Amino acid sequence: MDPAATSKSNHCLDAAKACNLNDNCKRLRSGYISTCSRELAGSEPCSRRKCHKALRQFFDRVPGEFTFRLLFCSCKDRACAERRRQTIVPSCSYEDKEKPNCLDLRSTCRADHLCRSRLADFHTNCQATFQSLTSCPGDNYQACLGSYAGLIGFDMTPNYIDASTTSITISPWCSCKGSGNMEEECEKFLRDFTENPCLRLKPNKSKEQSLCYSETQLTTDTMPEQKTFVDQKAGCSRQRAGRIPLLVLLVPILLLGL
């Protein structure tokens, strides 16, 4: 394959390059990658506590025009999708030897005031509703994606479960095994991530897979063809004039190609 063509189609690689050309983004991204990749003596592969702290600093201090592109870049091949999955260094920040029960993980999160607040924001901004045309609160996908990013660096850290380019699913590192008579509640909680219409993943017109984020609305000094950054108060459904059918509106859930 032509390397130039590969680079042009790998929006996740483009996002990393854009970050590296911004001093703040590069410094904080390099910081969390180094921290989350640092092996410890003994059986622990890394310090998850330090890794989470470094991730929180990155997503709290770097503008969304960079962080959103890294998290939600559109992909049409597994190499790109795997780069996207590796964004948060999941071997340290996300994965563990065993998956805890999701309700236990939720309880752990709620015991920390900041994690509890971030999880509440996620439910507020991503809770499926029949009161909007797109089933997303206020038709505002951007607020949901911001709340999703806000969970990274906590016990409830979500991520892509694999590098699939045909059926993308995001989830916290947990399962509903051993839920007993709470299994229904556990499955409902897990579906808030895996089957959330605000985080629904479908191929766009160019067959690339991503979340609802329009890269054509990003702005960075390194991408001269991009003139404006997305309005965080505007949902994907507002990127086009007029009211259009739901099936058409589901397409803007995706990251459009550059």
Secondary structure, DSSP 8 states (H G I E B T S, - for coil): --HHHHHHH-HHHHHHHHHHTSHHHHHHHHHHHHHHH---SSS-SS-HHHHHHHHHHHHHHS-HHHHHHHHH--BSSHHHHHHHHGGG-HHHHT--SS--BHHHHHHHHHTSHHHHHHHHHHHHHH---SSSTTSSGGG-HHHHHHHHHHTTTSTT-EEESS--SSS--EEES-B-TT-GGGHHHHHHHHHHHHT-GGG--EE-TTS-EE-S-BGGG---TT-TT------TT--GGGGSSS---HHHHTGGGS-B--
